[in-house]
Amino acid sequence: MKITRHPENPIVVPGGFEWRKVTVFNPAVIIDNGKFYMIERTAGSLTPCKNYLGLLESEDGVHFTHVKDEPIVTPDMLGFPYGSVQDPRIVKIDDTFYLNYALRPCAMSYYPTGRGVPERSIPEYPDGWGEQEGHWLTRSSILASKNLIDWEFVADTTPLEINDRDNILFPEKINGKFVLLRRPEEYVGEAYGTEKAAMWITYSDDLIHWEEPKLLAKAENMTWESRKIGGSTPPVRTDRGWLVLYHGVDDEVVYRVGAMLLDLENPEKVIARTKNFIMEPETYYEKFGYQIPNVIFPTGNVVKDGLLYIYYGVTDTAIALATVPVEELVDYILNEPQA
């Protein structure tokens, strides 16, 4: 499968403002009125690593400039002054933008090791913050906006007593319902039908009340997804199914990318899924960075002129772009050569 990395990668890097001087990564991206908009995850420090969301725009999907020199979403706005808001994904349904995000009520400190997951410590915060176990769990929620700048809280999409991230809305209702992908980390074991953290799917009439999730896909290809899998980018409608990129993590904490097709009318049905990854860390900016080496983590994708633009975080440090014709990728998923 030939996926083309942009020659100017990484296309968005840290710096410029105090709140993004250390890292920028894992962006949400959407095209609206012919223009690309990116919502970046940023940090001004690793100790503690308090994350913000900033807004950029682009005419060509490659060269982005900031719409505002301040974040558009901060943990403080959400009621968590010591928290961290992370990993946005965006869709537009009717005239409203919906932003999935993950939030940890208290931000941890990270110390890169160069060998895998960074060492981390729990900072001391005043006024009782950080004293409850739940302050260190990651919840997921939805914001809504009409203009990409002013956001209102809609609902939490996950229970507050578990870690649950990679919540991703489908870009349209299916059979009259909103549809959401989830990755509950505690839903593991015989009762849940999976031995590793997996991808789940759930439905809602109003974005606020969500049905019990159903297991969608679990780790199958142990050479590259033995540790866990999770949704990456918002599903893309094609004439042969919903195209969904997902990430797989192996025992060495290397992040790779797979793809699947879900049935258009019944997205619980997996039509086809790649056995082999379609992307893995290859370049220097995908292998070395401030935080976690060997990470490519797509969180945004858009289609323009038949080309899928894949926006992905690299080593939790910067943002890169790769492209592939949509039809070629769909053909590959359906007709993947067997080794």
ZINORGI-V465877 format. One record per residue. RES is the residue in one letter. SS is DSSP state (hx for helix, st for strand, lp for the rest). OMEGA is omega as a letter, one per 30 degrees, with the letter a starting at -180 (none if undefined). Layout:
res:RES ss:SS omega:OMEGA
res:RES ss:SS omega:OMEGA
//
This chain:
res:M ss:lp omega:a
res:K ss:lp omega:l
res:I ss:lp omega:a
res:T ss:st omega:l
res:R ss:st omega:a
res:H ss:lp omega:a
res:P ss:lp omega:l
res:E ss:lp omega:l
res:N ss:lp omega:f
res:P ss:lp omega:a
res:I ss:lp omega:l
res:V ss:st omega:a
res:V ss:lp omega:a
res:P ss:lp omega:l
res:G ss:lp omega:l
res:G ss:lp omega:a
res:F ss:lp omega:a
res:E ss:hx omega:a
res:W ss:hx omega:l
res:R ss:hx omega:a
res:K ss:lp omega:a
res:V ss:lp omega:a
res:T ss:st omega:l
res:V ss:st omega:a
res:F ss:st omega:l
res:N ss:st omega:a
res:P ss:st omega:l
res:A ss:st omega:a
res:V ss:st omega:l
res:I ss:st omega:l
res:I ss:st omega:l
res:D ss:st omega:a
res:N ss:lp omega:l
res:G ss:lp omega:a
res:K ss:st omega:l
res:F ss:st omega:l
res:Y ss:st omega:a
res:M ss:st omega:l
res:I ss:st omega:a
res:E ss:st omega:l
res:R ss:st omega:a
res:T ss:st omega:l
res:A ss:st omega:l
res:G ss:lp omega:a
res:S ss:lp omega:l
res:L ss:lp omega:a
res:T ss:lp omega:f
res:P ss:lp omega:a
res:C ss:lp omega:l
res:K ss:lp omega:a
res:N ss:st omega:l
res:Y ss:st omega:l
res:L ss:st omega:l
res:G ss:st omega:a
res:L ss:st omega:l
res:L ss:st omega:l
res:E ss:st omega:a
res:S ss:st omega:l
res:E ss:lp omega:a
res:D ss:lp omega:a
res:G ss:lp omega:a
res:V ss:lp omega:a
res:H ss:lp omega:a
res:F ss:lp omega:l
res:T ss:st omega:a
res:H ss:st omega:l
res:V ss:lp omega:l
res:K ss:lp omega:l
res:D ss:lp omega:l
res:E ss:lp omega:l
res:P ss:lp omega:l
res:I ss:lp omega:l
res:V ss:st omega:l
res:T ss:lp omega:l
res:P ss:lp omega:a
res:D ss:lp omega:l
res:M ss:lp omega:a
res:L ss:lp omega:l
res:G ss:lp omega:a
res:F ss:lp omega:a
res:P ss:lp omega:l
res:Y ss:lp omega:a
res:G ss:lp omega:a
res:S ss:st omega:a
res:V ss:st omega:a
res:Q ss:st omega:l
res:D ss:st omega:l
res:P ss:st omega:l
res:R ss:st omega:a
res:I ss:st omega:l
res:V ss:st omega:l
res:K ss:st omega:l
res:I ss:st omega:a
res:D ss:lp omega:a
res:D ss:lp omega:a
res:T ss:st omega:l
res:F ss:st omega:l
res:Y ss:st omega:a
res:L ss:st omega:l
res:N ss:st omega:l
res:Y ss:st omega:l
res:A ss:st omega:a
res:L ss:st omega:l
res:R ss:st omega:a
res:P ss:lp omega:l
res:C ss:lp omega:a
res:A ss:lp omega:l
res:M ss:lp omega:l
res:S ss:st omega:a
res:Y ss:st omega:a
res:Y ss:st omega:a
res:P ss:lp omega:l
res:T ss:lp omega:a
res:G ss:lp omega:a
res:R ss:lp omega:a
res:G ss:lp omega:a
res:V ss:lp omega:a
res:P ss:lp omega:l
res:E ss:st omega:a
res:R ss:st omega:l
res:S ss:st omega:a
res:I ss:lp omega:l
res:P ss:lp omega:l
res:E ss:lp omega:l
res:Y ss:lp omega:a
res:P ss:lp omega:l
res:D ss:lp omega:l
res:G ss:lp omega:l
res:W ss:lp omega:l
res:G ss:lp omega:a
res:E ss:lp omega:l
res:Q ss:lp omega:l
res:E ss:hx omega:a
res:G ss:hx omega:l
res:H ss:hx omega:a
res:W ss:hx omega:l
res:L ss:lp omega:l
res:T ss:st omega:l
res:R ss:st omega:l
res:S ss:st omega:a
res:S ss:st omega:l
res:I ss:st omega:l
res:L ss:st omega:l
res:A ss:st omega:a
res:S ss:st omega:l
res:K ss:lp omega:a
res:N ss:lp omega:l
res:L ss:lp omega:a
res:I ss:lp omega:a
res:D ss:lp omega:a
res:W ss:lp omega:l
res:E ss:st omega:l
res:F ss:st omega:l
res:V ss:st omega:a
res:A ss:st omega:l
res:D ss:st omega:a
res:T ss:lp omega:a
res:T ss:lp omega:l
res:P ss:lp omega:a
res:L ss:lp omega:a
res:E ss:lp omega:l
res:I ss:lp omega:l
res:N ss:lp omega:a
res:D ss:st omega:l
res:R ss:st omega:a
res:D ss:st omega:l
res:N ss:st omega:a
res:I ss:st omega:l
res:L ss:st omega:l
res:F ss:lp omega:a
res:P ss:lp omega:l
res:E ss:lp omega:l
res:K ss:lp omega:l
res:I ss:st omega:a
res:N ss:lp omega:l
res:G ss:lp omega:a
res:K ss:st omega:l
res:F ss:st omega:a
res:V ss:st omega:a
res:L ss:st omega:l
res:L ss:st omega:l
res:R ss:st omega:l
res:R ss:st omega:l
res:P ss:st omega:a
res:E ss:lp omega:a
res:E ss:lp omega:l
res:Y ss:lp omega:a
res:V ss:lp omega:l
res:G ss:st omega:a
res:E ss:hx omega:a
res:A ss:hx omega:a
res:Y ss:hx omega:l
res:G ss:lp omega:l
res:T ss:st omega:a
res:E ss:lp omega:l
res:K ss:lp omega:l
res:A ss:st omega:a
res:A ss:lp omega:l
res:M ss:st omega:l
res:W ss:st omega:a
res:I ss:st omega:a
res:T ss:st omega:a
res:Y ss:st omega:l
res:S ss:st omega:l
res:D ss:lp omega:a
res:D ss:lp omega:a
res:L ss:lp omega:a
res:I ss:lp omega:a
res:H ss:lp omega:a
res:W ss:st omega:l
res:E ss:lp omega:l
res:E ss:lp omega:a
res:P ss:lp omega:l
res:K ss:st omega:l
res:L ss:st omega:a
res:L ss:st omega:a
res:A ss:st omega:l
res:K ss:lp omega:a
res:A ss:lp omega:l
res:E ss:lp omega:a
res:N ss:lp omega:a
res:M ss:lp omega:l
res:T ss:lp omega:a
res:W ss:lp omega:l
res:E ss:lp omega:a
res:S ss:lp omega:a
res:R ss:lp omega:l
res:K ss:st omega:l
res:I ss:st omega:l
res:G ss:st omega:l
res:G ss:st omega:l
res:S ss:lp omega:a
res:T ss:lp omega:l
res:P ss:lp omega:a
res:P ss:lp omega:l
res:V ss:st omega:l
res:R ss:st omega:l
res:T ss:st omega:a
res:D ss:lp omega:a
res:R ss:lp omega:l
res:G ss:st omega:l
res:W ss:st omega:l
res:L ss:st omega:a
res:V ss:st omega:l
res:L ss:st omega:l
res:Y ss:st omega:l
res:H ss:st omega:l
res:G ss:st omega:a
res:V ss:st omega:a
res:D ss:lp omega:a
res:D ss:lp omega:l
res:E ss:lp omega:a
res:V ss:lp omega:l
res:V ss:lp omega:a
res:Y ss:st omega:l
res:R ss:st omega:a
res:V ss:st omega:l
res:G ss:st omega:a
res:A ss:st omega:l
res:M ss:st omega:l
res:L ss:st omega:l
res:L ss:st omega:a
res:D ss:lp omega:a
res:L ss:lp omega:a
res:E ss:lp omega:l
res:N ss:lp omega:a
res:P ss:lp omega:l
res:E ss:lp omega:a
res:K ss:lp omega:l
res:V ss:st omega:a
res:I ss:st omega:a
res:A ss:st omega:a
res:R ss:st omega:a
res:T ss:lp omega:l
res:K ss:lp omega:l
res:N ss:lp omega:l
res:F ss:lp omega:l
res:I ss:lp omega:l
res:M ss:st omega:l
res:E ss:lp omega:l
res:P ss:lp omega:a
res:E ss:lp omega:a
res:T ss:lp omega:a
res:Y ss:hx omega:a
res:Y ss:hx omega:l
res:E ss:hx omega:a
res:K ss:hx omega:a
res:F ss:lp omega:l
res:G ss:lp omega:a
res:Y ss:lp omega:a
res:Q ss:lp omega:a
res:I ss:lp omega:l
res:P ss:lp omega:l
res:N ss:lp omega:l
res:V ss:st omega:l
res:I ss:st omega:a
res:F ss:st omega:l
res:P ss:st omega:l
res:T ss:st omega:l
res:G ss:st omega:l
res:N ss:st omega:l
res:V ss:st omega:l
res:V ss:st omega:l
res:K ss:st omega:l
res:D ss:lp omega:l
res:G ss:lp omega:a
res:L ss:st omega:l
res:L ss:st omega:l
res:Y ss:st omega:a
res:I ss:st omega:l
res:Y ss:st omega:a
res:Y ss:st omega:l
res:G ss:st omega:l
res:V ss:st omega:l
res:T ss:lp omega:a
res:D ss:lp omega:a
res:T ss:lp omega:a
res:A ss:st omega:a
res:I ss:st omega:a
res:A ss:st omega:a
res:L ss:st omega:l
res:A ss:st omega:a
res:T ss:st omega:l
res:V ss:st omega:l
res:P ss:st omega:a
res:V ss:hx omega:a
res:E ss:hx omega:l
res:E ss:hx omega:l
res:L ss:hx omega:l
res:V ss:hx omega:l
res:D ss:hx omega:a
res:Y ss:hx omega:l
res:I ss:hx omega:a
res:L ss:hx omega:a
res:N ss:lp omega:a
res:E ss:lp omega:l
res:P ss:lp omega:a
res:Q ss:lp omega:a
res:A ss:lp omega:none
//
